[in-house]
Amino acid sequence: MLEDARPINYYAVLQVHEGAGAEEIKRSFRRLVKEYHPDRNGNEPWAADKVKLVIQAYKTLSDASNRKLYDRLLNLRKSGAGVAGRPLNNLQTQARNVLLDLLDGKGAPALETYERLKKNNTNFHLLNYFTFKDYIDCTFLLAEEYERQRKHTSALELYEEAYYQLQQKARKQYLFDEIKDRIQRIYCRVLARRASPKEAILYYEKALELDLGRAERAFVHKKIAECHFKQGDLYSASGHLNIALSLKPNLRGVHRLLAWLNQSPPLGNCRASR
């Protein structure tokens, strides 16, 4: 990747300003497609290429999520400053390029750069090279790429780092719930499923340390109950199942476990779904 390369400015392609609204972008897109259409330009190759570029620009800027990521990439590429407006040093440039690659959909090169930076620089930490928001974005996208590559332990480490940083900064509104859900999923639906019942309980207990809602906590306690039952610890299994049903009386998938434990739902009025 060329560090100084700039992405195509899709706003310029569509001949609109960067704060343009959706309707303005659509109108300009329609006008330009007609203007550059090959049929109106003697089927010249440049006209077809121009139309493809206009369509590509429109697809990016007409989708809210894609536009947000594109704007971040465009602003980062245009910026020559590092943290707090200071000039970028070599490590800052490389850290910045990790985020640029991630935003540009180049996950594998981003991981390679990130791992090299960690290996070659003692105490390297992304938070030292970004604003807090960019740090959270970079950490989240790195974790997402690790998860995509099925490197779940590495993904979990980064998700948890971002989660606890957001907790400490009292900024739970930004990506907090998404990160929490991903941590829970890795613990409960990936690592625990591969583990022995004894090890799985430890993963489920880690999930309970998260800021979970009642339904989520009920699900985790049910899974712990199942693990205790598999180990022959009926007392602990019953205890966790009672907690699960107290949190969510209509919790799904408990009838078989209740039958195994030879007990009825607490309070006698729990409507456990089949």
C-alpha positions as CSV (number, residue, x, y, z in Angstrom):
1,M,0.0,0.0,0.0
2,L,1.3,3.5,-0.8
3,E,1.2,5.5,2.3
4,D,0.5,8.8,0.6
5,A,-2.0,7.5,-1.9
6,R,-5.4,9.2,-1.7
7,P,-8.7,7.4,-2.4
8,I,-10.9,8.6,-5.2
9,N,-13.0,11.5,-4.0
10,Y,-16.5,10.2,-4.7
11,Y,-18.0,13.6,-3.9
12,A,-15.9,15.2,-6.7
13,V,-17.0,12.3,-9.0
14,L,-20.6,13.1,-8.3
15,Q,-20.0,16.8,-8.4
16,V,-21.5,17.5,-5.0
17,H,-20.0,18.9,-1.7
18,E,-19.1,16.6,1.1
19,G,-22.1,17.5,3.2
20,A,-24.6,16.9,0.4
21,G,-27.9,15.3,1.3
22,A,-29.3,12.0,-0.1
23,E,-31.6,13.7,-2.6
24,E,-28.8,16.0,-4.0
25,I,-26.5,13.0,-4.4
26,K,-29.3,11.0,-6.2
27,R,-30.1,13.9,-8.6
28,S,-26.5,14.4,-9.5
29,F,-26.0,10.7,-10.0
30,R,-28.9,10.5,-12.5
31,R,-27.7,13.6,-14.3
32,L,-24.2,12.3,-14.7
33,V,-25.2,8.8,-15.8
34,K,-27.2,10.4,-18.6
35,E,-24.4,12.8,-19.5
36,Y,-21.7,10.1,-19.7
37,H,-23.8,7.2,-21.0
38,P,-21.9,5.5,-23.9
39,D,-24.9,5.8,-26.2
40,R,-24.6,9.6,-26.0
41,N,-20.8,9.6,-26.5
42,G,-20.2,7.4,-29.5
43,N,-19.7,4.3,-27.3
44,E,-16.2,5.6,-26.4
45,P,-14.5,3.4,-23.8
46,W,-13.9,6.4,-21.5
47,A,-17.6,6.9,-21.3
48,A,-18.3,3.4,-20.0
49,D,-15.5,3.8,-17.5
50,K,-16.9,7.1,-16.4
51,V,-20.4,5.6,-15.8
52,K,-18.9,2.7,-13.8
53,L,-17.1,5.2,-11.6
54,V,-20.2,7.3,-11.1
55,I,-22.2,4.2,-10.2
56,Q,-19.4,3.1,-7.7
57,A,-19.5,6.6,-6.1
58,Y,-23.3,6.5,-5.8
59,K,-23.3,3.0,-4.3
60,T,-20.9,4.2,-1.6
61,L,-22.4,7.6,-0.8
62,S,-26.1,6.5,-1.0
63,D,-25.6,3.8,1.8
64,A,-25.4,5.4,5.2
65,S,-23.0,2.8,6.7
66,N,-20.7,2.8,3.6
67,R,-20.7,6.6,3.5
68,K,-19.7,6.8,7.1
69,L,-16.7,4.5,6.6
70,Y,-15.8,6.3,3.4
71,D,-15.9,9.7,5.1
72,R,-13.6,8.4,7.8
73,L,-11.2,7.0,5.3
74,L,-11.3,10.2,3.2
75,N,-10.6,12.4,6.2
76,L,-7.8,10.3,7.6
77,R,-6.1,10.2,4.2
78,K,-6.4,14.0,3.8
79,S,-5.1,14.6,7.3
80,G,-1.4,14.9,7.8
81,A,-1.7,15.2,11.6
82,G,-1.4,12.7,14.4
83,V,-2.7,12.8,17.9
84,A,-3.8,16.3,19.0
85,G,-2.6,17.8,15.7
86,R,1.0,16.9,16.1
87,P,3.0,15.8,13.0
88,L,3.0,12.0,12.5
89,N,6.1,10.1,13.5
90,N,7.0,6.7,12.0
91,L,5.0,4.7,14.5
92,Q,2.0,7.0,14.3
93,T,2.1,6.7,10.5
94,Q,2.2,2.9,10.7
95,A,-0.6,2.8,13.3
96,R,-2.6,5.2,11.2
97,N,-2.2,2.9,8.2
98,V,-3.6,0.0,10.1
99,L,-6.8,1.9,10.5
100,L,-6.8,3.1,6.9
101,D,-6.4,-0.4,5.6
102,L,-9.2,-1.6,7.9
103,L,-11.5,1.1,6.7
104,D,-10.5,0.4,3.1
105,G,-11.5,-3.3,3.5
106,K,-7.9,-4.6,3.6
107,G,-8.1,-6.6,6.8
108,A,-5.2,-9.0,6.2
109,P,-2.5,-6.3,5.5
110,A,-3.8,-4.4,8.5
111,L,-3.3,-7.4,10.8
112,E,0.2,-8.0,9.4
113,T,1.1,-4.4,10.2
114,Y,-0.5,-4.4,13.6
115,E,1.3,-7.7,14.6
116,R,4.6,-6.4,13.3
117,L,4.2,-3.2,15.4
118,K,3.5,-5.2,18.5
119,K,6.4,-7.6,17.9
120,N,9.0,-4.9,17.2
121,N,8.0,-2.2,19.7
122,T,7.9,-2.9,23.4
123,N,4.7,-1.7,25.1
124,F,3.1,-0.7,21.8
125,H,-0.5,0.3,22.3
126,L,-2.9,1.8,19.8
127,L,-4.3,4.3,22.3
128,N,-1.0,6.1,22.3
129,Y,-1.4,7.0,18.6
130,F,-5.1,7.8,18.1
131,T,-7.9,9.9,19.5
132,F,-10.1,7.8,21.7
133,K,-12.8,7.3,19.0
134,D,-10.3,6.3,16.4
135,Y,-8.7,4.0,18.9
136,I,-12.0,2.3,19.5
137,D,-12.7,2.0,15.8
138,C,-9.3,0.5,15.1
139,T,-9.5,-1.9,18.0
140,F,-13.0,-3.0,17.0
141,L,-12.1,-3.5,13.3
142,L,-9.0,-5.4,14.2
143,A,-11.0,-7.7,16.5
144,E,-13.6,-8.2,13.7
145,E,-10.8,-9.2,11.3
146,Y,-9.4,-11.7,13.7
147,E,-12.8,-13.1,14.2
148,R,-13.3,-13.3,10.4
149,Q,-10.1,-15.3,10.3
150,R,-11.4,-17.6,13.2
151,K,-8.7,-16.4,15.5
152,H,-11.2,-16.0,18.3
153,T,-8.8,-15.7,21.2
154,S,-7.1,-12.7,19.6
155,A,-10.4,-11.2,18.7
156,L,-11.7,-11.6,22.2
157,E,-8.6,-9.9,23.7
158,L,-9.2,-6.8,21.6
159,Y,-13.0,-6.7,22.0
160,E,-12.5,-6.9,25.8
161,E,-9.9,-4.2,25.7
162,A,-12.3,-1.9,23.9
163,Y,-15.2,-2.9,26.2
164,Y,-13.4,-2.0,29.4
165,Q,-12.0,1.2,27.9
166,L,-15.5,2.3,27.1
167,Q,-16.7,1.4,30.6
168,Q,-13.9,3.5,32.2
169,K,-14.5,6.4,29.9
170,A,-18.3,6.3,30.5
171,R,-18.9,6.2,26.8
172,K,-21.1,3.2,26.6
173,Q,-23.2,4.6,23.8
174,Y,-20.5,4.2,21.1
175,L,-20.2,0.5,19.9
176,F,-20.6,-0.6,23.5
177,D,-23.6,-3.0,23.0
178,E,-22.2,-4.3,19.8
179,I,-18.8,-5.1,21.4
180,K,-20.6,-6.7,24.4
181,D,-22.7,-8.9,22.2
182,R,-19.6,-10.1,20.3
183,I,-17.7,-10.9,23.5
184,Q,-20.7,-12.9,24.8
185,R,-21.0,-14.7,21.5
186,I,-17.4,-15.8,21.5
187,Y,-17.5,-17.0,25.1
188,C,-20.9,-18.7,24.9
189,R,-21.2,-19.9,21.3
190,V,-17.6,-20.5,20.2
191,L,-15.2,-21.2,23.1
192,A,-17.7,-22.9,25.5
193,R,-19.0,-25.2,22.8
194,R,-15.5,-26.5,22.1
195,A,-14.7,-26.9,25.8
196,S,-15.3,-29.6,28.4
197,P,-18.2,-28.9,30.7
198,K,-15.8,-27.8,33.4
199,E,-14.0,-25.4,31.1
200,A,-17.2,-24.2,29.6
201,I,-18.5,-23.1,33.0
202,L,-15.5,-20.7,33.3
203,Y,-16.3,-19.2,29.9
204,Y,-20.0,-18.7,30.9
205,E,-18.9,-17.1,34.2
206,K,-16.7,-14.7,32.2
207,A,-19.8,-13.8,30.1
208,L,-21.7,-13.1,33.3
209,E,-19.2,-10.4,34.2
210,L,-20.5,-8.4,31.2
211,D,-23.3,-5.8,31.5
212,L,-26.0,-8.3,30.4
213,G,-29.7,-7.9,30.4
214,R,-32.1,-10.3,32.2
215,A,-32.8,-12.5,29.2
216,E,-29.1,-12.8,28.3
217,R,-28.2,-13.6,31.9
218,A,-31.0,-16.2,32.0
219,F,-29.6,-17.9,28.9
220,V,-26.1,-18.0,30.4
221,H,-27.3,-19.5,33.7
222,K,-29.2,-22.1,31.8
223,K,-26.0,-23.1,29.9
224,I,-24.2,-23.3,33.2
225,A,-26.9,-25.5,34.6
226,E,-26.5,-27.9,31.6
227,C,-22.7,-28.1,32.2
228,H,-23.2,-28.9,35.9
229,F,-25.7,-31.6,35.0
230,K,-23.2,-33.2,32.6
231,Q,-20.7,-33.3,35.5
232,G,-23.2,-34.9,37.7
233,D,-23.6,-31.9,40.0
234,L,-27.4,-31.9,40.3
235,Y,-27.4,-29.4,43.2
236,S,-25.5,-26.7,41.2
237,A,-27.4,-27.4,38.1
238,S,-30.7,-26.9,39.9
239,G,-29.5,-23.7,41.5
240,H,-28.5,-22.1,38.2
241,L,-31.7,-23.3,36.4
242,N,-33.7,-21.7,39.2
243,I,-31.8,-18.4,38.7
244,A,-32.4,-18.6,34.9
245,L,-36.1,-19.1,35.4
246,S,-36.4,-16.3,37.9
247,L,-34.8,-14.0,35.4
248,K,-37.0,-15.2,32.5
249,P,-39.9,-17.5,33.5
250,N,-40.7,-18.4,29.9
251,L,-37.1,-19.3,29.0
252,R,-37.0,-21.6,26.0
253,G,-35.4,-25.0,26.0
254,V,-35.6,-25.9,29.7
255,H,-38.2,-28.7,29.7
256,R,-35.7,-31.5,29.0
257,L,-33.3,-30.2,31.7
258,L,-36.2,-29.9,34.1
259,A,-37.2,-33.5,33.4
260,W,-33.6,-34.6,33.9
261,L,-33.5,-32.9,37.3
262,N,-36.9,-34.3,38.2
263,Q,-38.2,-30.9,39.3
264,S,-41.0,-28.5,38.5
265,P,-40.5,-24.9,37.5
266,P,-40.2,-22.5,40.5
267,L,-43.5,-21.0,41.8
268,G,-45.4,-23.5,39.8
269,N,-46.5,-20.9,37.2
270,C,-43.5,-20.7,34.9
271,R,-44.5,-21.2,31.3
272,A,-41.3,-22.7,29.9
273,S,-41.6,-22.9,26.1
274,R,-40.9,-26.0,24.3
